[in-house]
Amino acid sequence: MKTISLPPRAHTLISATRHIGYSLEAAIADLIDNSIAAEARNVNIDFIDSADSYIAIIDDGCGMTEEELTNAMQYGSSDPSRERSDKDLGRYGLGLKTASMSQCTKMTVVSKKNGRMFAQRWDLDYIRNHKDEVWPLIKLTEKEIENLPLVGTLSSRASGTLVVWQNIDFGGSYDETTFDDEMHKAMEHLSLVFHRYLYGEDGIRKLNIRVNDRLLTPKDPFLQHVQGEKHGHQCKATQSLGSGKNKIILQAFVLPHEKELTDEMRRLLGADKTLRRTQGFYIYRNKRLITYGNWHGLRAQGEFFKLARVKVDIPNSVDMKWSLDVKKSIAIPPKQILAHLRAYVDSVVKQSRNAIRVEVFGKKAKAGSEDSQVWESTVKDGVVTAVSLNRKHPVVRAALESQGVSEKLLRLFERTIPVDVIYYSRSSEQKMENEVPLSIDEMVDMLSGLVNMIPAGNARKTAFHSMLQSEPFVLRAAKLREKEEEILNGTV
């Protein structure tokens, strides 16, 4: 048997791997993985959106010698099947190159270690124009190094690594009008993906990430770090699957109901995400978030399950079994694990469902007497079987007694509730105008008009105080009591 050496064409391979699906935020996250592996405490990301736009990422990790840098710049520099340090966030030896070249056509890495600094570059334009050279990796001179952004910062440090992206094109989709938006989205992504490092969780080195000198604040998908307020709580005992280096740890949480979330809690969860879209498994590899927001076929993303979250910690030794991709944005539980996950999840979603049922069906008890509710529900076995107008409500009763509204008209309203429209709204997560809280002035105007349907006297006053115990007026009851006389007299 004979063999021949047949290396791939550099330009063709690099161009192809530019389009394996990296987003800007995933690409930056991949580089931060390297900084964490290098035991960095600080990562700075600087960017300029101009004719000479660039993104530069610098850390204060252990740095690399020239030989180590050359190895890091090689495509496929690591054997994915070899045993790795349990703190290593890499796998295929591709991340630095594929992540960087997915966003730009010129990528330079400068590293300092043992008092010496070296720089090497992949330049797609150079490679295209020098096809006679096999994989031409450029080594920069000291003069060329001096002209790079942030190199002065690296020079002043004992060690560290700087990655500079130039000729940025986001893989061919560059739009200068959205550059800042893309960077903002990346900041939000990093705040979530590395939130356990940003908090400095026990067992890992605390990491600070700054973007153009702005310190990133961590997200908190389980609301474990909320101070002085109701927070997410662990609702089931931590469970381990497997043993030794292959041990997987499960930890479940149920969030407070959506109506109990403060602005600060919403910010920590991610203001642009809904609870429904972010329910499910949160899979971490070495405490770095890989994927989240689905139940991997064990559950649909239902309205009743939206408060449930399950933290899944996996070690890097199970990468192959969990189908970890090059971008480290996909991890799929193996079939033999799914049965264990299903049993664990069943009780978690049950607690979420119960919390929502209490909120939905327990309003009467919280708001006041049954007579104070405009609508009432008939519930059997935890399921709503009918919704009807409450004939005991003072305003509904007064309307019927005045014969301004007939029983048949009320039944028409009840039989024509747009259930399909409401269901679609809930499924699409689109807020309806009906859900937007009324201002105090709107409440005063509405309440005055309603109570003045009732003849003056004790009945009107009784109706006023009764309605202060029902939605939406119960939310601003104290303010409305201050205007009681004006409301009762219809002089507002």
HUKA-V564587 format. One record per residue. N is the residue number from 1. RES is the residue in three letters. PHI is phi in degrees with one decimal (NA if undefined). Layout:
n:res:phi
N:RES:PHI
N:RES:PHI
This chain:
n:res:phi
1:MET:NA
2:LYS:-118.3
3:THR:-129.5
4:ILE:-129.3
5:SER:-83.4
6:LEU:-134.1
7:PRO:-67.9
8:PRO:-69.3
9:ARG:-69.2
10:ALA:-59.0
11:HIS:-62.7
12:THR:-65.4
13:LEU:-67.4
14:ILE:-63.3
15:SER:-62.1
16:ALA:-68.8
17:THR:-73.7
18:ARG:-68.2
19:HIS:-120.5
20:ILE:-94.7
21:GLY:108.1
22:TYR:-70.5
23:SER:-89.2
24:LEU:-59.4
25:GLU:-66.7
26:ALA:-68.5
27:ALA:-66.4
28:ILE:-65.2
29:ALA:-59.5
30:ASP:-62.3
31:LEU:-71.5
32:ILE:-66.0
33:ASP:-54.0
34:ASN:-64.7
35:SER:-65.3
36:ILE:-65.1
37:ALA:-63.1
38:ALA:-86.9
39:GLU:61.9
40:ALA:-73.9
41:ARG:-105.2
42:ASN:-136.7
43:VAL:-126.5
44:ASN:-114.6
45:ILE:-117.0
46:ASP:-113.1
47:PHE:-145.9
48:ILE:-133.3
49:ASP:-102.8
50:SER:-156.6
51:ALA:-61.3
52:ASP:-111.1
53:SER:-61.4
54:TYR:-154.7
55:ILE:-128.0
56:ALA:-121.9
57:ILE:-125.1
58:ILE:-126.9
59:ASP:-129.4
60:ASP:-116.3
61:GLY:-75.9
62:CYS:-75.5
63:GLY:73.2
64:MET:-136.5
65:THR:-75.2
66:GLU:-62.3
67:GLU:-65.7
68:GLU:-65.3
69:LEU:-65.5
70:THR:-59.6
71:ASN:-64.3
72:ALA:-65.9
73:MET:-82.0
74:GLN:-78.1
75:TYR:-68.5
76:GLY:70.4
77:SER:-76.6
78:SER:-124.1
79:ASP:-82.1
80:PRO:-64.2
81:SER:-90.3
82:ARG:-75.8
83:GLU:-73.0
84:ARG:-116.3
85:SER:-59.5
86:ASP:-68.4
87:LYS:-104.6
88:ASP:-76.5
89:LEU:-97.0
90:GLY:-89.6
91:ARG:-157.7
92:TYR:-101.8
93:GLY:70.6
94:LEU:-120.6
95:GLY:-52.3
96:LEU:-55.4
97:LYS:-78.2
98:THR:-67.6
99:ALA:-64.5
100:SER:-66.5
101:MET:-74.4
102:SER:-74.0
103:GLN:-114.4
104:CYS:-150.9
105:THR:-109.0
106:LYS:-136.2
107:MET:-124.3
108:THR:-118.7
109:VAL:-118.9
110:VAL:-116.8
111:SER:-136.5
112:LYS:-124.7
113:LYS:-155.5
114:ASN:55.6
115:GLY:78.4
116:ARG:-120.0
117:MET:-123.2
118:PHE:-132.2
119:ALA:-141.1
120:GLN:-137.9
121:ARG:-144.9
122:TRP:-104.2
123:ASP:-128.3
124:LEU:-63.4
125:ASP:-66.4
126:TYR:-63.0
127:ILE:-62.1
128:ARG:-64.6
129:ASN:-88.4
130:HIS:-132.1
131:LYS:-69.0
132:ASP:-76.3
133:GLU:-92.0
134:VAL:-92.0
135:TRP:47.6
136:PRO:-77.7
137:LEU:-84.4
138:ILE:-89.0
139:LYS:-101.1
140:LEU:-84.3
141:THR:-82.0
142:GLU:-58.7
143:LYS:-64.9
144:GLU:-66.7
145:ILE:-65.1
146:GLU:-60.1
147:ASN:-86.4
148:LEU:-83.1
149:PRO:-65.5
150:LEU:67.3
151:VAL:-67.7
152:GLY:-64.7
153:THR:-63.8
154:LEU:-63.0
155:SER:-61.5
156:SER:-80.3
157:ARG:-94.5
158:ALA:-67.8
159:SER:-161.5
160:GLY:151.5
161:THR:-137.5
162:LEU:-123.1
163:VAL:-116.5
164:VAL:-119.8
165:TRP:-102.3
166:GLN:-127.6
167:ASN:53.3
168:ILE:-70.1
169:ASP:-138.2
170:PHE:49.9
171:GLY:74.2
172:GLY:107.8
173:SER:-109.2
174:TYR:-63.5
175:ASP:-139.3
176:GLU:-61.5
177:THR:-74.8
178:THR:-114.0
179:PHE:-57.7
180:ASP:-63.2
181:ASP:-63.5
182:GLU:-64.5
183:MET:-69.7
184:HIS:-63.6
185:LYS:-62.8
186:ALA:-64.5
187:MET:-62.0
188:GLU:-62.1
189:HIS:-63.8
190:LEU:-65.0
191:SER:-62.9
192:LEU:-88.8
193:VAL:-59.7
194:PHE:-108.8
195:HIS:-61.6
196:ARG:-72.9
197:TYR:-74.7
198:LEU:-67.2
199:TYR:-76.8
200:GLY:75.7
201:GLU:-58.4
202:ASP:-54.1
203:GLY:94.1
204:ILE:-133.0
205:ARG:-76.5
206:LYS:-63.6
207:LEU:-122.5
208:ASN:-107.4
209:ILE:-120.6
210:ARG:-120.4
211:VAL:-119.4
212:ASN:47.3
213:ASP:71.0
214:ARG:-95.1
215:LEU:-73.7
216:LEU:-74.0
217:THR:-100.9
218:PRO:-72.0
219:LYS:-79.3
220:ASP:-145.1
221:PRO:-65.2
222:PHE:-112.9
223:LEU:52.4
224:GLN:-84.3
225:HIS:-109.8
226:VAL:-73.7
227:GLN:-101.8
228:GLY:71.1
229:GLU:-137.5
230:LYS:-62.5
231:HIS:-130.8
232:GLY:-64.4
233:HIS:-128.2
234:GLN:-69.3
235:CYS:-104.9
236:LYS:-152.4
237:ALA:-59.3
238:THR:-59.5
239:GLN:-126.7
240:SER:-110.4
241:LEU:-120.7
242:GLY:78.0
243:SER:-153.8
244:GLY:59.7
245:LYS:-70.9
246:ASN:-101.3
247:LYS:-70.3
248:ILE:-112.9
249:ILE:-117.9
250:LEU:-109.2
251:GLN:-145.8
252:ALA:-109.7
253:PHE:-136.3
254:VAL:-123.8
255:LEU:-79.3
256:PRO:-61.7
257:HIS:-60.5
258:GLU:-52.4
259:LYS:-73.3
260:GLU:-96.0
261:LEU:-77.5
262:THR:-83.9
263:ASP:-59.8
264:GLU:-66.0
265:MET:-66.3
266:ARG:-64.7
267:ARG:-63.9
268:LEU:-65.3
269:LEU:-76.2
270:GLY:111.9
271:ALA:-62.0
272:ASP:-90.6
273:LYS:-114.6
274:THR:-94.6
275:LEU:-60.9
276:ARG:-64.2
277:ARG:-77.1
278:THR:-111.6
279:GLN:-71.3
280:GLY:113.0
281:PHE:-79.3
282:TYR:-117.7
283:ILE:-97.1
284:TYR:-114.4
285:ARG:-112.1
286:ASN:51.7
287:LYS:70.1
288:ARG:-104.9
289:LEU:-68.1
290:ILE:-100.8
291:THR:-150.2
292:TYR:-158.9
293:GLY:91.4
294:ASN:-157.4
295:TRP:-104.9
296:HIS:50.0
297:GLY:84.0
298:LEU:-82.3
299:ARG:-151.0
300:ALA:-84.1
301:GLN:-78.3
302:GLY:-88.6
303:GLU:-62.4
304:PHE:-73.3
305:PHE:-102.0
306:LYS:-69.2
307:LEU:-90.0
308:ALA:-90.3
309:ARG:-137.6
310:VAL:-126.4
311:LYS:-82.7
312:VAL:-120.3
313:ASP:-98.6
314:ILE:-118.3
315:PRO:-85.5
316:ASN:-72.2
317:SER:-72.9
318:VAL:-108.6
319:ASP:-51.7
320:MET:-65.2
321:LYS:-65.4
322:TRP:-95.5
323:SER:53.8
324:LEU:-63.7
325:ASP:-90.7
326:VAL:-59.9
327:LYS:-75.5
328:LYS:55.7
329:SER:-124.3
330:ILE:-133.5
331:ALA:-145.1
332:ILE:-115.3
333:PRO:-59.4
334:PRO:-67.6
335:LYS:-57.2
336:GLN:-68.8
337:ILE:-91.0
338:LEU:-59.3
339:ALA:-61.8
340:HIS:-67.7
341:LEU:-64.7
342:ARG:-60.2
343:ALA:-63.9
344:TYR:-69.7
345:VAL:-69.2
346:ASP:-52.2
347:SER:-73.6
348:VAL:-68.9
349:VAL:-68.7
350:LYS:-63.1
351:GLN:-67.7
352:SER:-63.6
353:ARG:-61.6
354:ASN:-64.9
355:ALA:-62.9
356:ILE:-72.0
357:ARG:-63.5
358:VAL:-61.7
359:GLU:-66.6
360:VAL:-76.1
361:PHE:-94.5
362:GLY:-101.3
363:LYS:-62.0
364:LYS:-60.1
365:ALA:-65.7
366:LYS:-80.7
367:ALA:-80.7
368:GLY:147.9
369:SER:-72.7
370:GLU:-61.4
371:ASP:-67.2
372:SER:-86.5
373:GLN:-93.9
374:VAL:-69.2
375:TRP:-110.8
376:GLU:-129.9
377:SER:-111.9
378:THR:-99.2
379:VAL:-120.1
380:LYS:-128.8
381:ASP:55.3
382:GLY:77.7
383:VAL:-119.3
384:VAL:-74.4
385:THR:-103.1
386:ALA:-162.7
387:VAL:-127.5
388:SER:-143.5
389:LEU:-72.1
390:ASN:-83.1
391:ARG:-66.2
392:LYS:-85.2
393:HIS:-62.0
394:PRO:-57.1
395:VAL:-73.6
396:VAL:-63.5
397:ARG:-63.8
398:ALA:-65.3
399:ALA:-64.4
400:LEU:-68.5
401:GLU:-69.0
402:SER:-78.7
403:GLN:63.5
404:GLY:-75.4
405:VAL:-129.9
406:SER:-97.9
407:GLU:-59.1
408:LYS:-65.4
409:LEU:-67.3
410:LEU:-62.3
411:ARG:-64.9
412:LEU:-62.6
413:PHE:-57.8
414:GLU:-65.8
415:ARG:-80.2
416:THR:-117.8
417:ILE:-58.0
418:PRO:-74.1
419:VAL:-58.3
420:ASP:-62.4
421:VAL:-64.5
422:ILE:-64.1
423:TYR:-62.4
424:TYR:-63.8
425:SER:-59.5
426:ARG:-66.0
427:SER:-69.6
428:SER:-89.0
429:GLU:63.1
430:GLN:-86.4
431:LYS:-69.9
432:MET:-91.0
433:GLU:-59.5
434:ASN:-60.0
435:GLU:-89.0
436:VAL:-74.7
437:PRO:-58.1
438:LEU:-76.1
439:SER:-74.5
440:ILE:-62.5
441:ASP:-65.7
442:GLU:-65.2
443:MET:-64.5
444:VAL:-60.4
445:ASP:-63.4
446:MET:-66.8
447:LEU:-64.2
448:SER:-61.8
449:GLY:-63.7
450:LEU:-72.9
451:VAL:-67.6
452:ASN:-81.2
453:MET:-76.2
454:ILE:-100.1
455:PRO:-53.9
456:ALA:-60.1
457:GLY:129.3
458:ASN:-62.5
459:ALA:-62.8
460:ARG:-67.4
461:LYS:-66.8
462:THR:-62.2
463:ALA:-62.9
464:PHE:-58.2
465:HIS:-69.7
466:SER:-66.5
467:MET:-72.2
468:LEU:-66.3
469:GLN:-94.9
470:SER:-117.7
471:GLU:-72.3
472:PRO:-88.7
473:PHE:-71.2
474:VAL:-61.5
475:LEU:-69.2
476:ARG:-128.9
477:ALA:-57.8
478:ALA:-60.6
479:LYS:-65.0
480:LEU:-69.8
481:ARG:-63.4
482:GLU:-64.8
483:LYS:-108.3
484:GLU:-56.2
485:GLU:-61.0
486:GLU:-64.5
487:ILE:-64.9
488:LEU:-66.9
489:ASN:-90.0
490:GLY:67.2
491:THR:-107.2
492:VAL:-78.0
